[in-house]
Amino acid sequence: MVFTRLFPLIDTMFVSGRVLEARPGSGETLCVALFRLPALFGPGSTPGFPPREFVWRQFVSALPTGNVLVTAATGDEGARRPRAARGAVRGTLLTSGYYGRAVGSKASRVAFIASADPGGIIPAWLVNLACAKQAANVTRLAAMFSDGRGPR
């Protein structure tokens, strides 16, 4: 559901992805996904740069407080896997995560962190632009939940 329903709606750079392994009941999955580099303005991608492929292990935890923690990183296992997409540059997800907590009965607060190396030769300003656009994913995800379109 994450790659077929959520990613396409919240991440404008997402191309495709899939779960490689899942451990039922543990909240742990190994994922691979392909992302475009963002256009300077508006949606779309920057011409001349190949897409980036990331492999990461993700953990979703429901905490005893009722809060939710999602963490992800490319580990050694993900770095050794062969590329799934021809022509893509392999990036590394150094650390990523969401921490969500309820604020009252009808609101939530989400903290988001992401640190990634998109691989290849990319100017720092383009990497920074991608980071800024990734932060907007939290806003799009929040809008989905407030509109009642969140995961079921």
C-alpha positions in Angstrom: 0.0 0.0 0.0 2.9 2.4 0.8 4.3 2.3 -2.7 1.0 2.1 -4.7 -1.0 4.5 -2.7 1.0 6.8 -0.4 4.3 7.6 -2.1 2.7 8.7 -5.4 0.5 11.1 -3.5 3.0 12.6 -1.1 6.3 12.6 -2.8 6.5 14.5 -6.1 10.0 13.0 -6.8 8.8 9.3 -6.5 8.9 7.1 -9.6 8.3 3.6 -8.3 9.2 1.3 -5.5 8.5 -2.0 -3.8 9.0 -4.0 -0.6 11.9 -6.5 -1.0 11.3 -8.1 2.4 8.8 -7.8 5.2 8.8 -9.3 8.7 5.1 -9.6 9.6 4.3 -8.2 13.0 7.7 -6.6 13.5 7.1 -3.3 11.6 10.4 -4.0 9.7 10.7 -3.9 5.9 13.4 -3.7 3.3 12.4 -1.3 0.5 13.7 -0.1 -2.8 12.5 3.0 -4.7 13.4 5.2 -7.6 13.3 9.0 -7.3 13.8 11.9 -9.8 15.7 14.9 -8.9 13.4 17.9 -8.6 12.8 20.6 -11.1 14.0 24.1 -10.1 10.4 25.4 -10.1 7.1 23.5 -9.8 6.7 19.8 -10.3 8.7 17.5 -12.6 12.4 16.6 -12.7 15.7 18.3 -13.6 16.7 17.3 -17.1 20.0 15.6 -17.7 20.2 13.8 -14.3 19.5 10.1 -14.0 17.0 9.0 -11.3 18.3 7.9 -7.9 17.6 4.5 -6.5 17.6 4.0 -2.7 17.5 0.8 -0.8 16.6 1.1 2.9 15.5 -0.9 6.0 12.5 0.7 7.7 11.1 0.2 11.2 7.7 1.4 12.2 7.0 1.4 15.9 3.9 2.2 17.9 5.2 3.5 21.2 3.6 2.7 24.6 2.6 6.4 24.7 0.5 6.0 21.6 3.0 8.0 19.5 4.5 6.6 16.3 8.2 6.4 15.3 9.3 5.5 11.8 13.1 5.2 11.2 14.9 4.2 8.0 18.5 3.9 6.7 20.5 2.2 4.1 22.5 -0.5 5.8 25.3 -2.7 4.5 22.7 -5.2 3.1 21.0 -2.5 1.1 24.2 -1.1 -0.3 25.3 -4.6 -1.6 22.1 -5.3 -3.5 22.2 -5.1 -7.3 20.5 -2.1 -8.9 16.8 -2.8 -9.7 16.6 0.1 -12.2 18.8 0.2 -15.2 20.6 3.6 -15.6 19.8 4.8 -12.0 22.5 6.1 -9.6 22.5 4.4 -6.2 21.9 6.8 -3.4 22.4 6.2 0.3 19.8 7.0 3.0 22.0 8.0 5.9 19.1 8.4 8.3 15.4 9.3 8.0 12.5 9.3 10.3 9.2 10.6 11.4 8.0 10.9 15.0 4.3 11.5 15.3 2.4 12.4 18.5 -1.2 13.4 19.2 -1.8 16.9 20.4 -5.2 16.9 21.9 -7.9 14.8 20.4 -8.0 16.2 16.9 -4.4 17.2 16.1 -1.0 15.7 15.7 2.6 17.0 15.6 5.1 15.4 13.3 8.9 15.8 13.5 10.8 14.8 10.3 14.5 14.2 9.7 16.2 13.1 6.5 19.9 12.9 5.6 20.7 11.3 2.2 23.6 11.1 -0.2 22.0 11.0 -3.7 25.2 9.7 -5.2 26.8 10.7 -8.4 28.0 14.3 -9.2 25.3 16.7 -8.2 25.8 20.4 -7.3 25.1 21.1 -3.6 22.4 23.6 -4.4 20.4 20.9 -6.2 20.7 18.6 -3.3 19.5 21.4 -1.0 16.6 22.0 -3.3 15.6 18.3 -3.1 15.8 18.5 0.7 13.4 21.5 0.8 11.0 19.7 -1.5 11.1 16.5 0.6 10.0 18.5 3.7 6.8 19.4 1.9 6.0 15.7 2.0 5.0 16.0 5.6 2.5 18.8 4.7 1.0 16.7 1.9 0.8 13.6 4.3 -1.0 15.8 6.9 -3.4 17.1 4.3 -4.3 13.5 3.4 -5.2 12.6 6.9 -7.1 15.8 7.6 -9.1 15.2 4.4 -9.9 11.6 5.5 -7.7 10.1 2.7 -5.1 8.5 5.1 -4.3 4.8 5.1 -7.0 2.5 6.2 
